[in-house]
């Protein structure tokens, strides 16, 4: 959650939120976890090295959010996803509601992807610590395309 604090509260993204053109809501998986330590990670169900985000907190969080509103896309940021391009940013900027799932460690439990994810997006052919950084890149590329965000609307069209 702290990784999001600064980038989403600065520059163009901040301006878009202040103008009520974009609304970005963060959800802490620990709020949906159970147990004394509210653990959100575990070993992969199918075995293998590393840790993944457990399915239970993600299922609870996503199910709760789906009761509140309809999402045009539920996007999982992963190195296996389709490469993110300006064309994809343009398409996603037309959506009303987007949900981003940010993996950590080795990602998320595959059952979450199978049940909820409508798109898997990658920002490049490399691995980073978590999906938060990738989500910030994608959000920035989309938000700047929303009408009224940039001072000169033609600027986004010529990028």
VENMO-V277461 format. One line per field, one symbol per residue. phi: phi as a letter, one per 30 degrees, with the letter a starting at -180 (. if undefined). burial: I if it has 16 or more other C-alpha atoms within 10 Angstrom, else O. Layout:
# VENMO-V277461
phi: ???
burial: ???
This chain:
# VENMO-V277461
phi: .dddedddcbhddddddddidbbcccbdeddcccjechdcbadeedjjdibbdddeddedddedddddaccdbcccdaddddddbddddeddddddbbccccdbicjbeedddddcdcbcbccldacceaddddddddddddedddejdddcddeddcd
burial: OOOOOOIIOOOIIIIIIOOOOIOOOOOOIOOIIOOOOOOIIOOIOOOOOOIIIIIIIIIOIIOOOOOOOOOOIIIIIIIOIOOIOOOOIIOIIOOOIIIIIIIIOIIIIOOIIOOIIOOIIIIIOOOOOIIIIIIIOIIIIIIIIIIOIIOOOOOIOOO
